[in-house]
Amino acid sequence: MVLDDLGSSLRGTLSTLQGKSRLDEDDVEEVVKEIQRSLLQADVDVSLVMDLSDSIETRALEEEPPGGTSARDHVLKIVYEELVDLIGESTELPLEPQTILLAGLQGSGKTTSAAKMAWWFSKKGLRPAVIQTDTFRPGAYDQAEQMADRAEVEFYGDPDSDDPVEIAREGLEATADADVHIVDTAGRHALEDDLIAEIEEIDSVVDPDRSLLVLDAAIGQGAKEQASQFDDSIGIDGVVITKLDGTAKGGGALTAVNETDSSIAFLGTGETVQDIERFEPDGFISRLLGMGDLKQLSERVERAMAETGEEDDDWDPQDIMEGSFTLKDMQKQMEAMNNMGPLDQVMDMIPGMGGGLMDQLPDDAMDVTQDRMRTFDVAMDSMTDEELENPRSIGQERVERIARGAGVDEESIRELLEQHRMMERTIKQFQGMGDGDMQRMMKKLQQGDGGGGMGGMGGMGPFG
């Protein structure tokens, strides 16, 4: 995740404050130095880093922690608030008819982002259309058409035309019934005069409600000049940061936001059209500092459950809370988890589970976990309906048969059955809970330490 090193190093530094009720200058200086080091390594502009660290240092030394608040939590609250202030609010994107123009250099991820954004708007009940105007890059039309098809949204382009301005004009007419028009433009390997002239012409024809700059999260200090030139030519209202699923530093994108006096609109977190998040500064910084993001998590859970239910009309997740928990239910839950996206991203959203806990796990821990889930899935595909509905009927002979059919070892089948028994016991505990019990449990989860958790997460952000 973007700036992940900052979250990891900050948690390490703040752990040294554990148990202290007051801070001295040495404590604050150590925290500020860690912030400066992490942000500079992440390619955030030097002047931004100094302004941020000065604000944190001043507040940490001058503000008195509220009664009952530890020095560690007080500093974490200040860091949280200052980082949210640095990143700013999310780009305003009302759920209403509008035209969005995408700009950026070649390879930044514009074409993929256009389809992802269209998919996102479609899930909000609007009818989007992608208009592909890139006549410069070979294969741009085919890629855009395929991505729009995967997103199941309307698409317009003309592979035989070499006039991007005319394509934009005709595209708006051809997709007039759409609510949201997303216009993808050509890029270049570098900022060139013909690129700027072309996008200015398209801008004048399209007359967009919003112009978004698409930036690869790996971009470094060059983001400042790029953002400035695009802003001068068409005006940048927001930034889409792509490729956050890799090892990108991401600081350059934050610099671009500051340079254009704009905000972040979307985060691209993977390769499929569903791998996009509306940027929410509170949740983003919460995850960065290891405090989870319950809003984003609940949205993913709701979407994943809906998608899983659509694929099997006979399965209703509500039945789990009312009756027995079968292996079929477990398989559907695993399918829903898979629909939520990469496991490490989901873990980051759970209070107390991301952050410090994730720092302690081996680098391949999430891959191993997902491999294990795939093994379980293959094993369940080798079971009969009776076995899926009644796991207790599976004795040694059936374990041997299922293992042979699935091509896995017998120990994996026994692990699967044990995992099912553990989940069944947990669900029975939930079945006996009233609303008040559930709320108390969630509050306890949100306040749990878990290696990286901290105070309550009520209100708009983690600090109420």
MARTOR-684391 format. One record per residue (C-alpha): residue number from 1; x negated, y, z; residue in one letter. Coordinates in steps of 0.02 Angstrom, whole numbers, plus 50000, padded with zeros to 5 digits. Layout:
     n      c1      c2      c3   res
   NUM       X       Y       Z     A
...
END
This chain:
     n      c1      c2      c3   res
     1   50000   50000   50000     M
     2   49946   50180   49968     V
     3   49830   50247   50105     L
     4   49840   50079   50194     D
     5   49663   50104   50262     D
     6   49724   50260   50351     L
     7   49859   50164   50444     G
     8   49738   50024   50489     S
     9   49597   50137   50550     S
    10   49716   50251   50644     L
    11   49792   50105   50737     R
    12   49618   50050   50787     G
    13   49572   50224   50850     T
    14   49736   50250   50942     L
    15   49718   50083   51030     S
    16   49571   50160   51126     T
    17   49696   50284   51202     L
    18   49802   50143   51275     Q
    19   49839   50175   51459     G
    20   49786   50359   51458     K
    21   49911   50489   51516     S
    22   49808   50640   51460     R
    23   49688   50674   51317     L
    24   49520   50760   51324     D
    25   49432   50847   51179     E
    26   49324   50694   51141     D
    27   49479   50584   51119     D
    28   49559   50708   51000     V
    29   49397   50734   50904     E
    30   49380   50546   50875     E
    31   49558   50532   50809     V
    32   49536   50683   50695     V
    33   49372   50617   50624     K
    34   49456   50451   50584     E
    35   49597   50541   50493     I
    36   49473   50646   50393     Q
    37   49369   50494   50346     R
    38   49519   50392   50290     S
    39   49601   50530   50190     L
    40   49440   50580   50101     L
    41   49407   50397   50057     Q
    42   49583   50391   49986     A
    43   49540   50537   49867     D
    44   49648   50667   49954     V
    45   49588   50843   49914     D
    46   49462   50909   50042     V
    47   49557   51070   50078     S
    48   49716   50971   50113     L
    49   49622   50855   50230     V
    50   49547   51000   50329     M
    51   49715   51088   50346     D
    52   49799   50928   50407     L
    53   49663   50882   50531     S
    54   49657   51061   50601     D
    55   49845   51056   50632     S
    56   49835   50887   50719     I
    57   49688   50941   50827     E
    58   49772   51104   50880     T
    59   49937   51019   50925     R
    60   49855   50873   51016     A
    61   49754   50991   51127     L
    62   49887   51122   51157     E
    63   50051   51026   51169     E
    64   50097   50939   51331     E
    65   50161   50760   51310     P
    66   50345   50744   51364     P
    67   50371   50660   51533     G
    68   50348   50473   51526     G
    69   50258   50478   51356     T
    70   50085   50403   51346     S
    71   49941   50499   51267     A
    72   49934   50370   51127     R
    73   50118   50388   51081     D
    74   50106   50578   51092     H
    75   49961   50583   50968     V
    76   50047   50456   50854     L
    77   50203   50566   50854     K
    78   50098   50718   50804     I
    79   50008   50622   50667     V
    80   50174   50556   50603     Y
    81   50254   50729   50596     E
    82   50104   50811   50513     E
    83   50090   50674   50381     L
    84   50275   50688   50341     V
    85   50252   50876   50327     D
    86   50101   50851   50210     L
    87   50196   50735   50093     I
    88   50354   50840   50100     G
    89   50534   50795   50062     E
    90   50587   50673   49928     S
    91   50627   50746   49756     T
    92   50810   50793   49746     E
    93   50897   50669   49631     L
    94   51086   50684   49649     P
    95   51190   50535   49593     L
    96   51272   50629   49450     E
    97   51250   50651   49261     P
    98   51077   50719   49221     Q
    99   50930   50712   49101     T
   100   50757   50666   49164     I
   101   50597   50692   49063     L
   102   50445   50586   49105     L
   103   50268   50651   49075     A
   104   50095   50578   49106     G
   105   49938   50510   49027     L
   106   49929   50344   48934     Q
   107   49922   50197   49053     G
   108   50004   50288   49199     S
   109   50157   50176   49192     G
   110   50287   50292   49111     K
   111   50373   50160   49004     T
   112   50390   50037   49147     T
   113   50446   50177   49265     S
   114   50581   50232   49142     A
   115   50661   50058   49145     A
   116   50640   50043   49334     K
   117   50723   50210   49364     M
   118   50864   50164   49245     A
   119   50889   50001   49342     W
   120   50892   50100   49506     W
   121   51025   50221   49442     F
   122   51128   50075   49375     S
   123   51130   49998   49549     K
   124   51199   50163   49615     K
   125   51350   50150   49500     G
   126   51291   50263   49359     L
   127   51268   50218   49175     R
   128   51088   50257   49124     P
   129   51003   50257   48955     A
   130   50817   50253   48913     V
   131   50759   50354   48761     I
   132   50587   50304   48698     Q
   133   50498   50445   48602     T
   134   50319   50377   48603     D
   135   50262   50363   48421     T
   136   50077   50371   48468     F
   137   50046   50206   48559     R
   138   50064   50044   48459     P
   139   50189   49930   48542     G
   140   50271   50068   48645     A
   141   50442   50040   48563     Y
   142   50438   49851   48589     D
   143   50384   49866   48770     Q
   144   50518   49996   48808     A
   145   50653   49892   48725     E
   146   50603   49735   48821     Q
   147   50596   49827   48988     M
   148   50767   49907   48958     A
   149   50837   49736   48914     D
   150   50770   49665   49079     R
   151   50847   49811   49172     A
   152   51010   49782   49076     E
   153   51025   49965   49027     V
   154   51060   50057   48864     E
   155   50910   50092   48754     F
   156   50870   50204   48605     Y
   157   50713   50217   48500     G
   158   50664   50221   48316     D
   159   50511   50116   48271     P
   160   50512   50184   48093     D
   161   50505   50368   48141     S
   162   50347   50466   48176     D
   163   50438   50620   48241     D
   164   50459   50610   48431     P
   165   50559   50771   48439     V
   166   50687   50706   48314     E
   167   50696   50539   48408     I
   168   50734   50634   48568     A
   169   50872   50735   48484     R
   170   50952   50583   48401     E
   171   50932   50480   48559     G
   172   51034   50602   48662     L
   173   51172   50598   48531     E
   174   51170   50408   48514     A
   175   51182   50383   48702     T
   176   51303   50525   48737     A
   177   51415   50411   48841     D
   178   51276   50378   48968     A
   179   51276   50469   49135     D
   180   51087   50477   49158     V
   181   50966   50501   49013     H
   182   50784   50455   49048     I
   183   50668   50517   48911     V
   184   50500   50429   48900     D
   185   50363   50527   48811     T
   186   50194   50484   48735     A
   187   50033   50493   48832     G
   188   49850   50509   48783     R
   189   49690   50445   48861     H
   190   49655   50623   48917     A
   191   49740   50792   48922     L
   192   49738   50854   48741     E
   193   49814   51004   48656     D
   194   49925   50899   48540     D
   195   49996   50803   48688     L
   196   50043   50964   48778     I
   197   50117   51040   48619     A
   198   50220   50882   48586     E
   199   50293   50871   48760     I
   200   50334   51057   48758     E
   201   50435   51031   48597     E
   202   50526   50881   48671     I
   203   50560   50981   48828     D
   204   50641   51121   48728     S
   205   50755   50998   48635     V
   206   50800   50888   48785     V
   207   50818   51032   48910     D
   208   50798   50913   49057     P
   209   50873   50940   49228     D
   210   50713   50869   49303     R
   211   50537   50835   49239     S
   212   50441   50700   49331     L
   213   50253   50671   49319     L
   214   50206   50486   49321     V
   215   50039   50451   49406     L
   216   49943   50289   49432     D
   217   49910   50269   49619     A
   218   49727   50237   49576     A
   219   49703   50413   49506     I
   220   49570   50510   49599     G
   221   49523   50693   49603     Q
   222   49571   50711   49418     G
   223   49752   50718   49474     A
   224   49734   50901   49520     K
   225   49693   50962   49344     E
   226   49817   50844   49261     Q
   227   49960   50898   49375     A
   228   49917   51081   49352     S
   229   49919   51073   49160     Q
   230   50082   50976   49148     F
   231   50160   51095   49275     D
   232   50106   51246   49173     D
   233   50179   51174   49012     S
   234   50347   51100   49064     I
   235   50362   51126   49253     G
   236   50350   50973   49365     I
   237   50493   50942   49487     D
   238   50431   50779   49560     G
   239   50304   50639   49550     V
   240   50325   50452   49521     V
   241   50180   50353   49597     I
   242   50153   50186   49510     T
   243   50053   50027   49542     K
   244   50061   50034   49731     L
   245   50053   49844   49741     D
   246   49865   49839   49712     G
   247   49715   49913   49803     T
   248   49748   50091   49745     A
   249   49696   50231   49859     K
   250   49839   50347   49816     G
   251   49766   50509   49883     G
   252   49755   50589   49711     G
   253   49942   50574   49692     A
   254   49968   50667   49856     L
   255   49851   50803   49791     T
   256   49957   50816   49633     A
   257   50114   50840   49737     V
   258   50031   50982   49830     N
   259   49958   51059   49671     E
   260   50128   51068   49584     T
   261   50221   51118   49742     D
   262   50338   50973   49704     S
   263   50381   50810   49793     S
   264   50380   50622   49768     I
   265   50532   50545   49684     A
   266   50496   50359   49667     F
   267   50365   50229   49714     L
   268   50326   50086   49593     G
   269   50277   49934   49696     T
   270   50263   49790   49570     G
   271   50286   49732   49391     E
   272   50471   49688   49382     T
   273   50608   49817   49351     V
   274   50670   49792   49529     Q
   275   50502   49842   49604     D
   276   50545   50024   49633     I
   277   50589   50122   49789     E
   278   50666   50293   49810     R
   279   50535   50388   49908     F
   280   50586   50425   50087     E
   281   50447   50517   50183     P
   282   50503   50460   50356     D
   283   50506   50276   50310     G
   284   50347   50287   50205     F
   285   50243   50360   50347     I
   286   50326   50242   50472     S
   287   50266   50093   50372     R
   288   50095   50171   50349     L
   289   50075   50184   50538     L
   290   50142   50009   50569     G
   291   50313   50061   50637     M
   292   50424   49982   50505     G
   293   50561   50053   50393     D
   294   50731   49986   50440     L
   295   50825   50087   50309     K
   296   50725   50018   50163     Q
   297   50730   49845   50239     L
   298   50920   49846   50255     S
   299   50938   49904   50074     E
   300   50829   49761   50014     R
   301   50921   49633   50121     V
   302   51090   49693   50057     E
   303   51032   49687   49875     R
   304   50949   49518   49894     A
   305   51100   49439   49978     M
   306   51215   49509   49842     A
   307   51102   49441   49704     E
   308   51090   49270   49788     T
   309   51279   49263   49812     G
   310   51308   49307   49629     E
   311   51203   49158   49576     E
   312   51307   49036   49682     D
   313   51491   49076   49704     D
   314   51510   48933   49830     D
   315   51385   49009   49953     W
   316   51432   49148   50074     D
   317   51298   49206   50199     P
   318   51436   49250   50325     Q
   319   51476   49064   50340     D
   320   51308   49038   50426     I
   321   51366   49139   50577     M
   322   51528   49041   50591     E
   323   51482   48859   50558     G
   324   51334   48741   50547     S
   325   51168   48792   50469     F
   326   51121   48669   50332     T
   327   50967   48646   50224     L
   328   51068   48721   50081     K
   329   51091   48878   50186     D
   330   50905   48881   50222     M
   331   50865   48864   50037     Q
   332   50982   49008   49996     K
   333   50902   49115   50132     Q
   334   50731   49080   50057     M
   335   50799   49128   49886     E
   336   50865   49290   49958     A
   337   50695   49326   50038     M
   338   50613   49297   49869     N
   339   50735   49422   49792     N
   340   50680   49551   49921     M
   341   50506   49561   49844     G
   342   50329   49520   49903     P
   343   50324   49458   50082     L
   344   50189   49581   50138     D
   345   50300   49728   50083     Q
   346   50448   49656   50180     V
   347   50340   49628   50335     M
   348   50284   49810   50329     D
   349   50466   49863   50346     M
   350   50499   49764   50506     I
   351   50459   49863   50666     P
   352   50318   49778   50760     G
   353   50283   49656   50618     M
   354   50185   49767   50498     G
   355   50039   49877   50544     G
   356   49933   49807   50685     G
   357   50001   49630   50670     L
   358   49965   49626   50484     M
   359   49788   49691   50518     D
   360   49754   49537   50624     Q
   361   49809   49411   50491     L
   362   49690   49336   50362     P
   363   49695   49422   50192     D
   364   49779   49271   50113     D
   365   49907   49242   50251     A
   366   50055   49306   50150     M
   367   50002   49205   49998     D
   368   49991   49048   50105     V
   369   50163   49082   50178     T
   370   50241   49106   50006     Q
   371   50155   48948   49942     D
   372   50232   48854   50090     R
   373   50404   48923   50048     M
   374   50384   48865   49867     R
   375   50336   48691   49930     T
   376   50493   48687   50039     F
   377   50600   48742   49891     D
   378   50531   48603   49779     V
   379   50561   48476   49918     A
   380   50743   48531   49940     M
   381   50770   48515   49752     D
   382   50726   48331   49772     S
   383   50859   48301   49904     M
   384   51036   48238   49879     T
   385   51187   48347   49921     D
   386   51218   48237   50073     E
   387   51040   48268   50137     E
   388   51054   48455   50109     L
   389   51219   48461   50205     E
   390   51163   48343   50343     N
   391   50974   48356   50375     P
   392   50987   48237   50524     R
   393   51021   48095   50402     S
   394   50842   48108   50338     I
   395   50740   47967   50416     G
   396   50567   47903   50374     Q
   397   50620   47810   50216     E
   398   50705   47965   50147     R
   399   50554   48072   50193     V
   400   50445   47955   50088     E
   401   50567   47960   49941     R
   402   50587   48151   49944     I
   403   50397   48175   49955     A
   404   50370   48061   49804     R
   405   50506   48149   49703     G
   406   50442   48323   49745     A
   407   50258   48280   49722     G
   408   50213   48343   49897     V
   409   50146   48255   50051     D
   410   50259   48183   50187     E
   411   50193   48307   50315     E
   412   50267   48451   50212     S
   413   50439   48368   50221     I
   414   50423   48349   50411     R
   415   50369   48533   50425     E
   416   50522   48582   50323     L
   417   50639   48486   50438     L
   418   50557   48560   50593     E
   419   50572   48736   50518     Q
   420   50757   48703   50488     H
   421   50782   48647   50669     R
   422   50698   48805   50734     M
   423   50805   48918   50622     M
   424   50962   48822   50673     E
   425   50924   48852   50858     R
   426   50895   49038   50826     T
   427   51057   49057   50730     I
   428   51156   48971   50868     K
   429   51090   49104   50987     Q
   430   51154   49239   50868     F
   431   51324   49153   50855     Q
   432   51350   49178   51042     G
   433   51309   49363   51037     M
   434   51433   49505   51043     G
   435   51402   49674   50961     D
   436   51326   49743   51121     G
   437   51205   49598   51136     D
   438   51152   49620   50954     M
   439   51122   49806   50976     Q
   440   51016   49775   51132     R
   441   50913   49646   51039     M
   442   50884   49764   50891     M
   443   50833   49903   51010     K
   444   50710   49787   51094     K
   445   50639   49737   50923     L
   446   50618   49919   50872     Q
   447   50529   49963   51034     Q
   448   50419   49807   51038     G
   449   50232   49831   51025     D
   450   50186   49686   50912     G
   451   50011   49752   50895     G
   452   50065   49908   50801     G
   453   50238   49955   50860     G
   454   50278   50100   50974     M
   455   50421   50205   51040     G
   456   50604   50200   50988     G
   457   50657   50232   50809     M
   458   50823   50320   50833     G
   459   50877   50471   50733     G
   460   50800   50520   50567     M
   461   50628   50450   50604     G
   462   50538   50342   50730     P
   463   50536   50477   50861     F
   464   50720   50522   50869     G
END
